Amino acid sequence: MNPRPPETAGASPSLRPDPRLVPPLRPGQPPIAVLVDYDGTISQVDVSEKVMYGLIADGVGEADRRYLAGEIGSRTFFASQVARLSGDPDPAIAIAESQPHDPAFAGFVAAALAADILVEVVSDGLGFFIEPALRKLGVPPVPVTTNRTTFDGHQARMEFPNGHPDCFVCGTCKRQRVLAHRAAGRVVVFIGDGESDRYAAAYSDVIFAKDELLDLSVAEGWPYEPWSDFAGMTRWLEATVAAWRADPATLPARRQRPFICGPEIWGPGRTDPPAPRNS
């Protein structure tokens, strides 16, 4: 089998093949896509928070509180805080590179790609440190869908190349990535830990949750599986693929989920979630 996702074949050794592409499901390919959060999931802490609190601190806490309370969207939160960073990337890079990561993630990705299963990293954080971190971990090339933070020597800036075209609440629209993989005929497995995973988990077929995402899943009544590390996730993946090869009916069912976010129910052009959010 091809050890890499189809969209990376023949590409340069980048960790970011075009994230808009979702290859069609091929005959005999396991109909599974695994979407993985970064901050607090692949990394063992929230690296974006470490950078912001470490370099600007004052005012971050109140903005973070408003974001977690659903008063502002992540795009508003991150854009306002990144604008306060200096244009020198070195202090931010130093903080990011010092944070711990799950050493088993590279093995998890290798196992998934060997089984011809798509893996995509989806993050609504600062973004700039993800690809270097994955290379350092020895992760095989996978798509990385995230925000874009740049440093020009004068000021840091954030752009949102993976946002929704009509909804501006989130920086990176994880919902759209889930729906794209579902539209290709795959069961979507989402692995995450936090508030920024709300709109990915809401539409996924299988949720692996810990920390804030676990609490959120309980509160919303979403079926979920607890997880702790990628060594355990690798064992789950291998068992799931083996069971599917023996009997395709063992694959977790695709779940139809109603819209809970986006222009379909909020209307176009919204920048912050509707208030109040009672979940």
Buried (B, 14 or more C-beta within 10 A) or exposed (E): EEEBBBBBEEEEEEBBBEBEEBBEBEEEBBBBBBBBBBBBBBBBEBBBBBBBBBBBEEEBEEBBEBBBEBBBBBBBBBBBBBEBBBEBBEBBBEBBEEBEBBEBBBBBBBBBBBBBBBBBBBBBBBBBBBBEBBEEBEBBBBBBBBBBBBBEEEBBBBBBEBBBEBBBBBBBBBBBBBBBBBEBEBBBBBBBBBBBBBBBBBBBBBBBBBBBBBEBBEEBEBEBBEBEBBEBBBEBBBEBBEEBEEEEEEBBEBBEBEEBBBBEEBEEEBEBBEEEEEE
